[in-house]
């Protein structure tokens, strides 16, 4: 599905690519993309990221042994893209553990900026230059569906209410001043991930996003939300489940308790 990016930086002015590449001259960036049964999306996503022609930008696909052949599709793409990496985990794990493993790889390999990004095109690759521009001044940049109204396409009203309400609930309980606490499209400076104890990240579903945002905020890192347009997946099935929802409900209270006893790490 094609849609116009909300980005004034890249899509409306391709000359800004030169500006972005100038920023990236002495920096390295890794985009971490967890996958499970994304064979229909992953090759096109890789091609579209590569088409941005941003220098020093690599991609790491974290696949959970997808039975649909996602990893094989990535291996085929590696023949065309030297900047593409793949890690295959033995079995299906959680979103949070996939990201933590990807973050460790990024830190060990010396990357300066590390992205989170979904594989299903709900996150527009054309927004990546916007993040790279903002992260020059901030430590954590979050692609927000709610920072300028509601920018969500193809969701039923019930899911939109659930998502918006969950973010409001998170802000009220934790005090975290982020309008889209559950967004999975973000860019970190490496100092953020070095400053958070990755061994003490306990949430593994969408509440992972809440936990890592909260800990970055409590560590005093500068957080910036930039507007994105979120488009629900067209191909494949959503990973949302009742278990994930329940985990997120309790996670905000766990974080609040840790904050009260000053044990946020």
C-alpha positions, 0 to 999 in steps of 0.5 A: 500500500502506498501512502504519502509520508508526513515527512517534510524533510525527505519526501518533499525535498530530496535535496535534504539527502545531502544534508542527512549524509553530511550528518552521517559522515562520521556516524554509523546507524543500525536499524533493528527489525524483529520478524516473525512470518514477514516473508511477504514484506521483508524484501520490499522493506529492505529495498525501500530502506536501501533506496534512501541511499543514506550512508553508513546505515545498516539493517539487522533483521532479528528473525524468530525462525519464521516458518514462512521462510522470512530468513531465506528471503533476507538471505536472498536480499543479502546478495544485493545489500552488503549492509544487511545482517541477519540473526535467526533465533532458535524459536519464537520469542518476545519482541523485547528480547529480540530488541535487547539482543539487537541492541547488544549487537549494535553496541558491540559493533560500535554503532552511534544510532540504533533504530527500532522498526516494524517489518510490516510497513506500518512504519514508513521508511521515508521517515528515517531521515527525519529521525536522523535529523532530530537525533542530532539534538536529542537522545531518543526520538520517538515516531508518534501517532498522537503528538499532532492529533491522531495519525492512524490509518486502517485501524478499527475504532475499537483498536484506536480507542484501546491504543489511545487509552493505553497511552493516556493510562501510562502517562497518568500512572507513571508521569512519563510525558510522552504521548505515544509511549507504545510506539515501536518506531524510534531512534536511540543514541548509543548513550541511551542504551549504554545508560540502561541496564539491558539485563533488567529489561523484563517486559517482552511485549508492547510494554517493552516500549513503555519500559524502555521509554520510562527508563530513558526518561528517568535517566535524564535523557532528552526525548523528542516525539516527531509526528508519523503516519501509522498505517496498519498492516495490509499483509499478514496478521497482527501480533497483538494478543490479550497476554500482551495487553495484560502485560502492559497494564501491569507493567506501568504499575511495576515501573511506578513502584520501582520509581517510588523505591528508587530502583529504576535502572 
